Amino acid sequence: MEAIIGDIGRYAIHDGPGIRTTVFFKGCPMHCPWCHNPEFIRPQPEILFYADRCIGCGECVDRCPESAIDLNAPQRIDRRRCTACGECTPTCPTRALAVAGTRYGVDDLVAVLLRDRLFYDASGGGVTLSGGEPTLQMAFMARLLRRLKAEGLHTVLETGGFFPFAPFQAECLDFIDLIYFDLKISDPGRHQRITGVDNRLIWSTLAHLARWAPDRLVPRIPLIPGYTATRENLIALSGRIREMGLARPVLLPYHPFGRSKAVHVGRQADAALPRVPMSAEELARWSACVEPNDSTQKIAKEENDAD
């Protein structure tokens, strides 16, 4: 069994406790305009093009078997013709071309992840499964998690929650130490329109996790101006979270990192999204919308590294 992995991020310090290695799975059922990892939305491998590195040597043009590269085109790659075979990437002297998406078997991936065991042991870290949406390749994820726990490693899952709970509970839940569960938009119609999927399955999955694994569940809300960061939406989301007995929503301040990454895979960045990170003052203002009435409850908040 193999999975398509978009990337493996070593020495990650924001994806769970301690020093971690983050595995970015390819493929996501949602298409959020603000996605921080747009190169992992499509389930298939893709070619990344970094225009600022290209020197126009043309080596890639001769190497492409599909004639999909045109030096006169701003984005270089005709995505309709490109098969992401990767033949062009080794010829590029400046690494302006790269492949996002490599097939791994469980044994091969575990071998890569164990290279950082010393960092995990020294820092209380481990392995985080992210994406894309890892549960989209659930059978592989289940086998990987079993192997990681057999090695005694701490595991974190970052998910958008759009997956059926029953197979997840049967195959994966016992092997995950923390679940970072991202909630975006409360209104079902608006959620469907903006992300491309109905949010009823997401709420159902969250309710199951609140029952079966409340101590391992960390709800999070990304603060996206014009999308999720509205007073009405934050009050509605935080209210439903509290109704489930979960009092720790983490607010993720907006960062424009995904705008430039979208261009690398030929996607049009959402022009309405800000070009600067959310300030600490904005974060504090939105935080007030999710503070519980009970002052004894505390809401975790992430700091914006850019501030």
C-alpha positions in Angstrom: 0.0 0.0 0.0 1.2 3.5 -0.9 0.1 7.1 -0.2 0.9 10.3 -2.1 2.8 12.6 0.3 3.1 16.2 -0.7 6.0 17.0 1.5 7.8 16.0 4.8 8.6 19.0 7.0 11.4 18.3 9.5 12.1 20.3 12.7 8.5 21.6 12.9 7.8 23.5 16.1 4.3 24.8 15.5 2.5 21.5 14.7 2.2 20.0 18.2 4.4 19.7 21.4 8.2 19.6 21.1 10.2 19.2 17.9 8.2 17.3 15.3 8.3 16.0 11.7 5.2 16.9 9.8 3.9 14.6 7.0 1.7 16.6 4.5 -0.7 14.2 2.8 -1.8 15.1 -0.8 -5.5 15.7 -1.4 -8.3 17.6 0.4 -12.1 17.5 0.0 -12.3 21.2 0.8 -11.2 24.1 -1.4 -10.8 27.0 1.0 -9.8 30.2 -0.7 -7.3 31.0 2.1 -5.6 27.5 2.2 -2.1 27.7 3.6 -1.1 24.6 1.6 -2.7 25.0 -1.8 -0.1 22.7 -3.4 -1.6 19.8 -1.4 -5.3 20.3 -2.3 -5.2 18.1 -5.5 -4.7 14.4 -4.7 -2.3 14.0 -7.7 1.3 15.1 -7.9 1.8 18.6 -9.3 4.8 20.6 -10.6 5.7 23.7 -8.6 7.1 26.6 -10.5 9.1 29.4 -8.7 9.3 32.3 -11.1 11.8 34.2 -9.0 14.3 31.4 -9.3 14.0 30.9 -13.1 16.9 32.1 -15.3 15.3 31.2 -18.6 17.9 28.7 -19.6 15.3 26.5 -21.4 16.7 23.1 -20.3 13.3 22.1 -19.0 11.6 22.8 -22.4 13.7 20.2 -24.2 13.2 17.7 -21.4 9.4 17.9 -21.2 7.8 14.9 -23.0 4.5 16.6 -23.2 5.7 20.0 -24.6 3.9 21.6 -21.7 6.6 24.3 -20.9 6.7 27.6 -22.7 9.4 30.1 -21.6 7.2 33.0 -23.0 4.3 32.1 -20.7 4.4 33.9 -17.3 3.5 30.6 -15.5 5.7 28.6 -17.8 3.6 25.4 -17.4 0.5 24.4 -19.4 -1.3 22.6 -16.6 -3.7 21.0 -19.1 -0.8 19.1 -20.7 1.5 18.6 -17.8 1.3 15.0 -16.4 3.6 15.9 -13.4 6.0 13.2 -14.5 8.9 15.2 -13.0 11.2 14.8 -16.0 11.8 18.6 -16.1 12.9 19.0 -12.4 16.4 17.4 -12.4 17.4 19.6 -15.4 16.7 22.9 -13.6 19.9 24.4 -12.3 18.2 26.8 -9.9 15.4 24.5 -8.6 12.7 26.7 -10.1 10.8 23.5 -10.7 9.9 20.8 -8.2 7.4 18.0 -7.7 4.8 18.2 -4.9 3.6 14.6 -4.4 5.7 11.5 -3.9 4.5 7.9 -3.4 5.6 6.3 -0.2 5.1 2.9 1.3 4.6 2.7 5.0 8.1 1.1 5.6 9.8 3.8 3.6 8.0 6.7 5.2 8.6 5.3 8.7 12.3 5.0 8.0 12.4 8.7 7.0 10.5 9.7 10.1 12.7 7.8 12.5 15.7 9.8 11.4 14.6 12.5 13.8 14.0 10.3 16.8 16.7 12.0 18.8 14.9 15.3 18.4 11.6 13.8 19.4 13.1 12.2 22.5 15.0 15.3 23.6 12.0 17.7 23.2 8.9 15.6 23.9 8.0 15.8 20.2 6.9 13.4 17.6 5.2 13.1 14.2 2.2 15.2 13.0 0.0 14.1 10.1 -1.3 17.1 8.2 -2.1 18.1 4.6 -4.2 18.3 2.6 -6.4 16.1 4.6 -4.7 12.9 6.0 -8.0 11.1 6.5 -8.6 11.1 2.7 -6.0 8.3 2.7 -7.3 6.7 5.8 -6.2 3.1 5.2 -2.6 4.1 4.7 -2.8 6.5 7.7 -4.1 3.7 9.9 -1.1 1.5 9.1 1.3 4.4 9.5 -0.1 5.3 12.9 0.2 1.7 14.2 3.8 1.6 13.2 4.6 5.0 14.8 3.0 3.9 18.1 4.9 0.7 17.9 8.0 2.8 17.8 6.8 4.7 20.9 6.3 8.0 19.1 3.9 10.8 20.0 1.4 11.4 17.2 -0.8 14.4 16.2 -3.5 14.6 13.5 -4.4 18.0 11.9 -7.8 17.6 10.2 -10.7 19.6 8.8 -13.0 16.9 10.1 -14.7 15.9 6.9 -14.5 12.1 7.3 -16.7 9.3 8.5 -16.2 8.6 12.2 -16.8 4.8 12.3 -13.8 3.6 10.3 -11.7 6.3 11.9 -12.6 5.0 15.4 -12.0 1.4 14.4 -8.6 1.9 12.7 -7.0 5.2 13.8 -8.3 6.7 17.0 -6.4 4.5 19.5 -3.1 5.5 17.9 -3.4 9.3 18.0 -2.4 11.4 21.0 -3.8 14.8 19.9 -6.3 15.8 17.3 -6.2 19.4 16.0 -9.7 19.9 14.6 -10.2 22.9 12.4 -13.7 24.5 12.3 -14.4 27.2 9.7 -17.9 28.4 9.1 -21.0 27.7 11.1 -23.7 28.4 8.5 -24.2 25.2 6.4 -25.0 27.0 3.2 -22.1 29.4 3.5 -19.8 26.6 4.4 -20.8 24.6 1.3 -20.5 27.7 -0.9 -17.1 28.7 0.3 -15.3 25.4 1.0 -17.1 23.1 -1.4 -18.5 20.7 1.2 -21.4 20.4 3.6 -20.4 20.9 7.3 -23.0 18.5 8.8 -20.5 15.6 8.6 -17.8 17.8 10.2 -20.1 18.6 13.2 -21.1 14.9 13.5 -17.5 13.9 13.6 -16.7 16.5 16.2 -19.6 15.4 18.4 -18.3 11.8 18.2 -14.8 12.8 19.1 -16.1 15.0 22.0 -17.7 11.8 23.4 -14.9 9.3 22.8 -11.7 11.4 23.0 -12.4 14.8 24.6 -9.0 15.0 26.4 -7.2 14.5 23.1 -9.4 16.9 21.0 -8.3 20.5 20.4 -10.8 22.6 18.3 -9.3 25.4 16.3 -10.7 28.3 14.3 -8.6 29.9 11.6 -9.3 33.7 11.6 -9.7 34.6 7.9 -10.9 38.3 7.2 -14.1 38.3 5.3 -14.7 34.6 5.7 -14.4 33.1 9.1 -13.5 36.2 11.1 -17.0 37.7 11.6 -18.6 38.3 14.9 -21.6 36.2 14.1 -19.6 33.2 12.8 -17.2 33.2 15.8 -20.0 33.4 18.3 -21.9 30.6 16.6 -18.8 28.3 16.3 -17.7 28.8 19.9 -21.2 28.3 21.2 -21.5 24.9 19.5 -18.1 23.9 20.8 -19.0 24.8 24.3 -22.3 22.9 24.0 -20.2 19.8 23.4 -18.2 20.4 26.6 -15.1 21.5 24.7 -13.8 24.8 26.1 -10.5 25.2 24.4 -10.9 26.6 20.9 -7.5 27.8 19.6 -7.7 30.9 17.3 -5.3 30.7 14.4 -4.5 34.3 13.2 -4.5 34.9 9.4 -1.3 34.8 7.5 -1.0 35.5 3.8 1.5 32.7 3.2 -0.9 30.7 1.0 -1.3 33.6 -1.5 2.2 33.1 -3.0 2.1 29.3 -2.7 -1.1 29.2 -4.8 0.7 30.9 -7.7 3.4 28.2 -7.6 0.8 25.5 -8.6 -1.0 27.7 -11.2 -3.9 28.7 -8.9 -5.4 32.2 -8.8 -4.9 33.7 -5.4 -8.0 35.3 -3.8 -7.5 39.0 -4.4 -9.8 39.9 -1.5 -7.4 38.3 1.1 -5.1 40.7 2.9 -1.4 40.8 2.0 -0.3 41.3 5.6 -0.6 39.0 8.7 -3.3 39.6 11.2 -2.1 42.0 14.0 -2.1 41.2 17.7 -4.7 43.9 18.1 -7.0 42.2 15.6 -6.5 38.9 17.2 -7.4 40.3 20.6 -10.6 41.8 19.1 -11.8 38.6 17.6 -10.8 36.7 20.7 -13.5 38.6 22.6 -16.1 37.0 20.4 -15.3 33.5 21.6 -14.7 34.2 25.3 -17.1 32.1 27.4 -19.5 33.9 29.8 -18.0 31.8 32.5 -14.8 33.6 33.5 -13.4 30.4 35.0 -13.1 28.9 31.5 -10.0 29.9 29.5 -9.6 30.0 25.8 -6.3 29.1 24.3 -4.9 31.6 21.8 -2.0 31.4 19.4 0.4 34.3 18.9 1.0 35.6 15.5 4.7 35.1 14.8 4.8 38.0 12.4 3.9 40.5 15.1 
